[in-house]
Amino acid sequence: MVSLSTMFFYICLLIFVLPGSSWARLAEEEPLNDDRCQPMEYHCYHRPPDECPPLNATSRCKVDDKCKFAVLCCNLSLEQIKDEFTRANINLANHRIQAIHIRNASIQSLNLNELKSWRTLTSLSITDGNIGNVTGEFGKHSSVACLNMSSNGITNFENRSLVNLYNMTMLDLSHNNLSNVPRFKKDGDFTLDISNNAPMFCTNLYEIKNGRPEIQFNNYNNTKCCVTNNFHWFNSTDFISLEEVERIYQIRQNCTKNCKCEPHRWHYLPGQPTIISVKVDCSKQNFTEMPTPLPQNAISLNISYNNISSLESFSSDDTYKSVRELYADNNEITSILPLEGTNFISNFALLRLKHNKLKSIPTYLLTNIFDRNYISRHVYLGQNYLQCDCNTAKVLKVWLLTKQKHVLDFDEIYCENMNVKVIDLNASTLCQSQHDWTDYIYYIITLEVFLLVGLIAKVFYDYWVFKTAGYLPWPASKMPKLPCDWLCE
């Protein structure tokens, strides 16, 4: 049996007699202490173009002199990579190759299925090239933690291209032409750079920001998105910043209780912060009163399909002052008079009160508003059942017919006390049945004026005849004397 001291002696002897060349080879394989060789979880291996192999080099790929597990390739296509690796004596099966940077690659369609054998990589950079789109997907056992595919002009990723990168902590897709960020799986801390992608849709950016609030964005100030295909935009620009996307998130988070808030428009004023007007949807919530308070700059309010009976909040609640569109169909509203004198009635663009319990329509409240702006103001009053009378037939019916470009459902307003539409009322029949004598009052007054003038003229004529001829004409001469006649004798 060999003693411990003897075993230790043989181990030491083996170490000392190990050839010097083997020690040199092991030492050579160890990476040098250089920043580019630090753990690549939050930065990808990336080298400038002046470090590319010269044009007369044996291969367009080379192992980094200062980082033995990193490879730099330049000016090649995906089909050339395997050959260039062979020429440079690079074996990806060697688990010490952990990082690759490919510069200026010309690839019409990058198929990630061809990279599934690169499982040992923790960092992959394909930058500053010309890539049309990305297809396929990384292998399920890929170790890539940092992926940089910036500055390639990429327009599209297939849906599942990046979903297998479970270890990824850094994704750089900046300076491309993407309209959507490809799907990716990663819990916890994650850094994303999607700056300078002109067609990027705000809806997609918001979904990422809302679904993954822990994500950190690189180049925050240069990350913008396009709103033209997603929101109602106007004025001077169709791009908004990531900061404004975060404001959208806050708008939705801080909405009125039991309501949903969405951005409506971006108002850009020189030298002032951007104002985001808000759409508030409180429909189908069984409200019996108007929701309050509304968010700042609420421009559109939907309270349809509730049990609200009054619009008093427009005159009593200051948060309603910016509302310009009101959707209040299918409620219990009995009158629009509470809107009189409010900011809404002076500036509204849309008022919907279909299927309510209006009993009358005060035309004076809307006439001046319509006359001031003939095109853009619209009212819906259909499926309300009014108390109809002669005035309804003679005034409201005529008003509806003259304002039909504003009251778009003018032919859907009915009478509660008779089975007929308001616009089908017959004024002559309805007013006659009510014995309305107001039409003749002017004739009666005129007749009375003529009789009074004639009586005064007759008195003066009788007086003149009596003074000149000494007698009274008929009928004054036939009238019996009265007790007061002695005053005239």
C-alpha positions in Angstrom: 0.0 0.0 0.0 1.4 3.4 -1.1 1.7 6.0 1.7 0.3 9.5 1.3 3.8 11.0 1.3 4.9 8.7 -1.6 1.8 9.7 -3.6 2.5 13.3 -3.1 6.1 12.9 -4.2 5.0 11.3 -7.5 2.5 14.0 -8.2 5.1 16.7 -7.7 7.6 14.9 -9.9 5.0 14.7 -12.6 4.3 18.3 -12.4 7.9 19.3 -12.6 8.8 17.1 -15.5 5.8 18.3 -17.6 7.3 19.7 -20.8 7.7 23.4 -21.0 5.9 23.5 -24.3 2.7 22.2 -22.7 2.9 24.9 -20.1 3.4 27.5 -22.8 0.4 26.1 -24.7 -1.9 26.3 -21.7 -0.7 29.8 -20.9 -1.3 30.9 -24.5 -4.9 29.7 -24.4 -5.8 31.8 -21.4 -7.4 35.1 -22.4 -5.5 38.2 -21.5 -6.9 40.8 -19.1 -8.6 43.1 -21.6 -11.9 44.9 -21.4 -13.2 43.2 -24.6 -12.8 39.9 -22.8 -14.9 40.8 -19.8 -18.2 38.8 -19.2 -20.5 39.6 -22.1 -23.9 39.5 -20.5 -24.6 43.3 -20.9 -22.2 44.2 -23.7 -21.5 42.4 -27.0 -18.1 41.7 -28.4 -17.7 44.5 -31.0 -14.6 45.7 -32.8 -14.0 48.7 -35.1 -13.4 48.3 -38.8 -9.7 49.1 -38.6 -9.2 45.8 -36.8 -10.6 43.8 -39.7 -8.1 41.4 -41.4 -6.4 43.2 -44.4 -7.7 42.5 -47.9 -4.6 40.4 -48.7 -4.9 38.2 -45.6 -5.4 34.5 -45.9 -8.8 34.6 -44.4 -11.4 37.3 -43.7 -11.8 36.0 -40.2 -9.3 36.0 -37.3 -9.0 35.2 -33.7 -8.7 38.4 -31.6 -5.0 38.8 -30.5 -6.1 40.1 -27.1 -9.1 37.9 -26.6 -8.4 34.3 -27.6 -12.1 33.2 -27.3 -13.3 35.9 -29.7 -13.4 35.9 -33.5 -13.7 38.9 -35.9 -14.9 38.5 -39.5 -15.4 41.2 -42.1 -16.7 41.6 -45.6 -18.3 38.3 -46.4 -21.6 36.5 -46.9 -23.1 33.8 -44.7 -22.1 31.1 -47.2 -18.5 32.1 -46.9 -18.2 31.9 -43.2 -17.4 28.1 -42.9 -14.7 28.4 -45.5 -13.2 31.4 -43.9 -13.2 29.7 -40.5 -11.3 26.8 -42.0 -8.7 29.1 -43.6 -8.2 30.8 -40.3 -8.0 27.5 -38.4 -11.0 28.4 -36.3 -13.0 25.4 -34.9 -16.4 26.5 -33.4 -16.6 23.0 -31.8 -13.9 24.2 -29.5 -15.8 25.4 -26.5 -13.3 28.3 -25.9 -14.8 30.3 -28.9 -17.5 32.4 -27.1 -17.8 35.5 -29.1 -18.1 36.4 -32.8 -18.4 39.7 -34.5 -19.3 39.8 -38.3 -18.9 43.2 -39.9 -20.3 44.3 -43.3 -22.0 41.1 -44.2 -24.2 41.0 -47.4 -27.0 38.6 -46.7 -30.3 39.0 -48.5 -32.1 36.7 -46.0 -30.3 35.6 -42.8 -31.5 32.1 -41.9 -30.8 31.5 -38.2 -31.2 27.7 -38.7 -27.7 27.7 -40.2 -26.3 29.0 -36.9 -27.7 26.3 -34.6 -24.3 24.7 -34.4 -22.9 27.9 -32.7 -24.2 26.8 -29.3 -21.2 27.8 -27.3 -21.4 31.5 -28.2 -22.4 33.9 -25.4 -22.0 36.9 -27.7 -23.0 37.3 -31.4 -22.7 40.5 -33.3 -23.6 40.9 -37.0 -23.4 44.6 -37.7 -22.9 47.3 -40.3 -24.0 45.1 -43.2 -26.8 44.7 -45.6 -29.5 42.2 -44.4 -33.0 42.2 -45.8 -34.8 40.0 -43.3 -34.2 37.3 -40.7 -35.8 33.9 -40.9 -35.5 30.6 -39.0 -34.7 30.5 -35.3 -31.8 30.0 -32.9 -31.5 26.5 -31.4 -33.2 25.6 -28.1 -29.8 25.1 -26.3 -28.2 28.4 -27.5 -26.1 30.1 -24.9 -26.2 33.6 -26.6 -26.6 36.2 -23.8 -25.8 39.3 -25.9 -27.1 39.7 -29.5 -26.2 42.7 -31.6 -27.7 43.0 -35.1 -27.6 46.8 -35.5 -27.0 48.9 -38.6 -28.0 46.3 -41.2 -31.2 47.7 -42.6 -33.3 44.7 -41.4 -37.0 45.1 -42.2 -38.4 42.0 -40.6 -37.9 39.1 -38.2 -39.8 35.9 -38.3 -42.2 35.4 -35.4 -40.1 32.8 -33.5 -36.6 33.9 -34.5 -35.4 34.8 -31.0 -37.8 33.0 -28.7 -35.2 30.3 -27.8 -32.6 32.7 -26.5 -33.5 32.1 -22.8 -30.1 33.4 -21.6 -30.3 36.7 -23.5 -29.8 39.8 -21.4 -28.9 42.3 -24.1 -30.5 42.9 -27.5 -29.3 45.6 -29.9 -31.5 46.1 -33.0 -30.7 49.8 -33.5 -30.3 51.5 -36.9 -32.5 49.1 -38.8 -35.9 49.5 -40.6 -38.0 47.5 -38.2 -41.7 48.3 -37.6 -42.0 45.7 -34.8 -39.7 44.3 -32.2 -39.4 40.5 -32.6 -40.6 38.3 -29.8 -38.1 37.3 -27.2 -38.2 35.4 -23.9 -36.3 36.7 -20.9 -37.3 37.3 -17.4 -35.6 39.7 -15.0 -33.2 42.4 -16.0 -33.0 43.0 -19.8 -31.4 45.7 -21.9 -32.9 46.6 -25.3 -31.8 49.1 -28.0 -34.3 49.8 -30.8 -33.3 53.4 -31.4 -33.3 54.8 -35.0 -35.8 52.4 -36.4 -38.0 54.9 -38.4 -41.0 52.7 -39.1 -41.3 51.4 -35.5 -45.0 51.4 -34.4 -45.9 52.9 -31.1 -48.4 50.1 -30.3 -45.6 47.5 -30.4 -43.3 49.7 -28.3 -46.1 50.3 -25.8 -46.9 46.6 -25.5 -43.2 45.9 -24.6 -43.1 48.8 -22.1 -46.4 47.9 -20.5 -45.7 44.1 -20.4 -42.1 44.3 -19.3 -41.6 47.4 -17.2 -38.3 46.1 -15.9 -36.7 46.5 -19.4 -33.9 49.1 -19.7 -33.7 51.0 -23.0 -30.3 52.0 -24.4 -30.2 55.3 -26.4 -33.4 56.4 -24.6 -33.5 59.9 -26.3 -33.1 58.4 -29.8 -35.8 55.9 -29.4 -38.9 57.1 -31.2 -41.9 55.5 -32.8 -44.5 56.1 -35.5 -48.0 57.1 -34.6 -49.6 57.6 -38.0 -50.8 54.0 -38.3 -52.0 53.7 -34.7 -53.4 56.9 -33.3 -55.2 60.0 -34.5 -52.3 62.4 -35.0 -52.1 65.9 -36.3 -50.0 69.1 -36.5 -46.3 69.0 -37.1 -45.0 65.4 -36.7 -45.9 61.8 -36.7 -43.2 60.5 -34.4 -43.1 60.5 -30.6 -40.4 59.8 -28.1 -40.1 56.9 -25.7 -40.8 59.3 -22.9 -44.2 60.1 -24.5 -44.9 56.3 -24.8 -44.3 56.1 -21.1 -46.8 58.9 -20.6 -49.3 56.7 -22.4 -48.6 54.0 -19.8 -49.3 56.5 -17.1 -52.5 57.7 -18.7 -53.8 54.1 -18.8 -52.7 53.4 -15.2 -54.2 56.5 -13.7 -57.6 56.4 -15.4 -60.9 57.1 -13.7 -62.1 54.1 -11.7 -63.8 51.4 -13.7 -63.0 53.2 -17.0 -60.4 52.8 -19.7 -58.2 55.6 -21.0 -56.4 55.8 -24.3 -54.4 58.6 -26.0 -56.4 60.4 -28.7 -54.1 63.1 -30.1 -50.7 64.7 -29.7 -50.7 68.5 -29.6 -47.4 70.0 -30.5 -46.9 73.6 -29.5 -43.6 75.4 -30.1 -41.7 75.9 -26.8 -44.2 74.0 -24.8 -44.5 70.4 -23.5 -46.5 68.0 -25.7 -50.1 67.7 -24.7 -51.8 64.3 -25.1 -55.5 64.4 -25.2 -57.3 61.4 -23.8 -60.3 59.2 -24.7 -62.1 57.9 -21.6 -64.4 54.8 -22.0 -66.8 54.2 -19.1 -69.4 52.3 -21.1 -71.3 49.3 -19.7 -70.4 49.9 -16.1 -73.9 50.3 -14.5 -73.1 53.8 -13.5 -76.0 55.9 -12.2 -74.0 59.1 -12.0 -71.3 60.7 -14.3 -67.8 59.3 -13.6 -65.5 61.6 -11.8 -62.8 62.9 -11.8 -61.8 62.7 -15.4 -58.1 62.6 -16.3 -56.4 65.8 -17.4 -57.1 66.7 -21.1 -60.0 64.3 -21.4 -61.4 65.2 -24.8 -63.7 62.2 -25.5 -66.0 60.5 -23.0 -68.0 57.4 -23.6 -70.7 56.7 -20.9 -73.0 54.6 -23.1 -75.0 51.7 -21.8 -75.3 52.9 -18.2 -78.1 54.1 -16.0 -77.1 57.8 -15.9 -80.0 60.3 -15.7 -78.4 63.7 -15.5 -75.6 65.6 -17.3 -75.0 68.0 -14.3 -71.3 67.2 -14.1 -70.6 69.3 -17.1 -71.6 72.4 -15.2 -70.4 71.3 -11.7 -67.1 69.3 -12.3 -64.1 71.2 -13.6 -62.5 68.0 -15.0 -65.2 68.0 -17.7 -64.1 71.4 -19.2 -62.0 69.8 -22.0 -64.5 67.2 -23.2 -65.5 67.8 -26.9 -67.1 64.4 -27.7 -69.8 62.8 -25.6 -71.1 59.3 -26.2 -74.1 58.8 -24.0 -76.4 56.4 -25.8 -78.7 54.0 -23.9 -79.0 55.8 -20.6 -81.8 57.5 -18.6 -81.0 61.1 -19.5 -84.2 63.3 -19.5 -82.8 66.7 -20.5 -79.9 68.4 -22.1 -80.6 71.7 -20.3 -77.7 71.1 -17.8 -75.3 71.6 -20.8 -76.5 75.3 -21.2 -73.6 77.7 -20.5 -70.9 75.0 -20.3 -67.7 74.8 -22.2 -69.0 71.6 -23.8 -72.0 73.1 -25.5 -69.9 76.0 -26.8 -67.1 73.8 -28.3 -68.4 70.3 -28.8 -67.8 68.3 -31.9 -70.0 65.3 -31.2 -73.0 64.7 -28.9 -74.7 61.3 -28.9 -77.9 60.8 -26.9 -79.7 58.0 -28.7 -82.0 55.7 -26.7 -82.5 58.0 -23.8 -85.6 59.6 -22.1 -85.6 63.1 -23.6 -89.1 64.6 -23.5 -88.2 67.8 -25.4 -85.4 69.3 -27.4 -84.6 73.0 -26.7 -83.7 74.1 -30.2 -82.3 77.4 -29.0 -79.5 75.6 -27.2 -78.1 74.2 -30.4 -79.1 76.6 -33.1 -76.4 79.2 -32.4 -73.7 76.5 -32.2 -74.7 75.0 -35.5 -74.8 78.5 -37.2 -71.3 79.2 -36.0 -69.8 76.0 -37.4 -71.9 74.5 -40.2 -69.8 71.4 -40.9 -68.1 69.8 -37.9 -70.7 69.6 -35.2 -72.9 66.5 -35.0 -75.8 65.4 -32.7 -77.5 62.1 -32.5 -81.0 62.1 -30.8 -82.7 59.1 -32.4 -84.9 56.7 -30.5 -86.0 59.3 -28.0 -89.8 59.7 -27.5 -90.9 63.3 -27.1 -94.2 64.8 -25.9 -95.6 66.2 -29.1 -98.0 69.1 -29.6 -98.8 71.8 -32.1 -95.5 73.6 -31.2 -93.5 70.4 -31.9 -95.1 70.2 -35.4 -94.6 73.8 -36.2 -91.2 74.5 -34.6 -89.2 71.3 -33.9 -90.1 69.6 -37.1 -89.0 72.5 -39.2 -85.8 72.9 -37.1 -84.9 69.2 -37.6 -85.4 69.4 -41.4 -83.2 72.5 -41.6 -80.5 71.1 -39.4 -80.3 67.6 -40.8 -76.7 68.0 -41.7 -76.0 68.3 -38.0 -78.7 66.1 -36.5 -77.8 63.0 -38.5 -80.6 60.8 -37.2 -83.3 63.5 -37.5 -85.8 60.9 -38.9 -85.5 58.6 -35.9 -87.1 60.9 -33.3 -90.6 59.8 -32.2 -93.6 61.1 -30.3 -94.5 59.4 -27.1 -98.1 60.4 -27.1 -98.8 59.3 -30.7 -97.4 56.7 -32.9 -95.6 58.9 -35.4 -92.2 60.4 -36.1 -91.6 64.1 -35.4 -90.8 64.8 -39.0 -94.1 63.2 -40.1 -96.3 65.5 -37.9 -99.0 67.4 -39.7 -99.2 70.9 -38.3 -102.6 71.8 -39.8 -104.2 68.7 -38.4 -102.5 68.7 -35.0 -103.0 72.5 -34.4 -106.6 72.5 -35.6 -107.5 69.7 -33.1 -106.2 71.9 -30.4 -108.4 75.0 -31.4 -105.4 77.2 -31.5 -106.7 80.8 -32.2 -103.3 82.4 -32.1 -103.3 82.6 -35.9 -106.3 85.1 -35.9 -105.2 87.4 -33.2 -103.4 89.7 -35.6 -106.5 90.1 -37.7 -108.6 90.9 -34.6 -106.1 93.6 -33.5 -106.1 95.2 -36.9 -109.9 95.3 -37.1 -110.0 97.0 -33.7 -107.5 99.6 -34.7 -109.6 100.5 -37.8 -112.8 100.7 -35.8 -111.1 103.0 -33.2 -109.8 105.3 -36.0 -113.3 105.4 -37.6 -115.0 106.2 -34.4 -112.6 109.1 -33.7 -113.1 110.4 -37.2 -116.9 110.3 -36.8 -116.8 112.2 -33.6 -114.8 115.0 -35.2 -117.1 115.0 -38.3 -120.2 115.4 -36.1 -118.6 118.2 -34.2 -117.7 120.1 -37.4 -121.2 119.7 -38.8 -122.8 120.9 -35.6 -120.6 124.0 -35.5 -121.0 125.0 -39.1 -124.7 123.9 -39.9 -126.2 123.9 -36.4 -127.5 120.4 -36.4 -126.1 116.9 -35.6 -125.8 114.3 -38.4 -127.3 110.8 -38.1 -127.0 108.8 -35.9 -125.9 111.4 -33.3 -129.3 113.3 -33.9 -131.3 110.2 -33.1 -129.5 109.3 -29.9 -131.5 110.0 -26.7 -130.1 112.6 -24.3 -128.1 111.5 -21.4 -127.8 113.1 -18.0 -124.3 114.3 -18.9 -125.3 116.1 -22.2 -125.8 119.3 -20.4 -122.1 119.6 -20.1 -121.9 120.0 -23.9 -124.8 122.5 -24.2 
